Structures are given as C-alpha cells and as structure tokens.
Amino acid sequence: MEGENVGNRLREGAPEISGFLYRGRYVSVSARTGTDLAGYVCDRDDNGILLDVRDPGGDPHGYDFLPWSSIERVSAEG
C-alpha cells in the first residue's frame, strides 16, 4: 500500500501507530500465552510495549514489558 492513495479505504480519522499507542493511552492486550492485560501505555519502541498494568478494578498492578512477538492483539476504545 505504500505510495497508494488509501484515503478511500480507511475510515475518516483512522489512527497511525503513533496516534494509537501514545503514552497514557488505556489499552487491552492479548498475549500469545493466553494472558490478557489492561493498562496505560508507558512507552513503546521497536522491541515492544511497556504497560502500567491495572487490575479489573483499576488499581495499579505493576509494570509489564511485552515484546511485539508475544502480542496477538492490542485494543483501545475511541
């Protein structure tokens, strides 16, 4: 798709990775191990994503680094 006009195929306002996984964004992550995590993005780079993990009640549960190779899906609302 590089170099093609993809504007007719994407929804208006569709984010790019930098606009989707920004610092402070609340996301849900499904890992290949079957573990689902939710929390706030602290940082991301070519190696993976660092989350401020929250339990279902919203309480902090520590920090987890997930390499991209271990992630099946990342979801965020909005």
Buried (B, 14 or more C-beta within 10 A) or exposed (E): EEEEEEEEEEEEEEBEEEEBBEEEBBBBBBBEEEEEBBBBBBEBEEEBBBBBBBEEEEEEBEEBEBEEEBBEEBEBEE
